[in-house]
Amino acid sequence: MNNLKLIISISDFIVVEYSPEFRWVCPKNCGRTYKASKQLHRHMTECGVPRRFKCNQCFKSFKRNDHLKQHLMSCSDFPPAFSCKICLKKFNYKSNWKTHMAFKHNMLDEYQLLF
């Protein structure tokens, strides 16, 4: 038998203990597991939901409208919104720009990024 030690049923969710941590398992049998129940609850809002939001540029589809909006930043004809003032590289997402600034130019905090 594998490393399964304990199965506890809590409402519709099943907690499975692999040594040494608990995992929350999706009850819809999609195969997903999570370390925290909060992550499973987030997953449950999307599990089995059809992809209703479609990109008009490349025809990809998404389960949530905010994911489509984020996708449109890189797919559409919008120019990149963020650029590095040091090496002039351009980014569609602020998070990618901040990662670039931290690892390529050693600017780790918000104060350094402003100047």
Buried (B, 14 or more C-beta within 10 A) or exposed (E): EEEEEEEEEEEEBBBBBEEEEBBBBBBEEEEBBBEEEEEBEEBBEEBEEEEEBEBEEEEEBBBBEEBBEBBBBBBEEEEBEBBBEEEEBEBBBEEBBBEBBBEEBEBEEEEEBEE
